[in-house]
Amino acid sequence: SLNCALKDIGASADTLTQSQLRIQLNVDGIPIFNSNNYTVWPILAKVVEPVQTAVFVIGVYGGTTKPKDFNIYFRMLVNEMKSINDEGGVFCSITESCLPVSILNICCDAAARGSERCVRAFNFRYGCDRCKVCGKHTDGRMTFLESDAEMRKDSDFKKPINKDDPAEYRTDHSILREL
């Protein structure tokens, strides 16, 4: 748990008082056995500001495939983060007070990043995370040759999804935007 991670590093009340705990998340699938397709998808976290803790587990999904709907996979995390912050933060036994918690970033590989953000795969024709370049399929690979395409903006993710547009990058609205 968060309190255990803070105690393990010997975080002081002075360091934590009047601070916001910023956490970094990691999401990726891990195959368990070579003999079958069973994988686990842990949601791992660590506090990175104002101190750094060891990694701790927030939740784990297990199955023979990756989570089919990452919005369902993240629902409990989003609900708990909202609840924690609605109550003023997570109670910290070191400071004997509540500290607000926010997510600084989420680290994962390209495949998991696309799933968690509810966007097309990185090898989709319009799959660049950074800009709206149109890729070209060459020799079995998607290549992005244009270097001055329009950049993607946060506001692009607030617009309605147009499923009829072949250039639509998003597949759904990500629940993580609620945080």
ABEGO torsion letter per residue (X at the ends): XAAAAAAAAGBBAAAABGBBBBBBBBBBBBBABAABABBBBBBBBBBAOABBBBBBBABBBBEABBBABAAAAAAAAAAAAAAAAAAGEBBBAAAGBBBBBBBABBBBBAAAAAAAAGBBBAABAAABAABABBBBBBGGBBBBABAABBBBBAAAAABBBBAABAABABABBBAAAAX
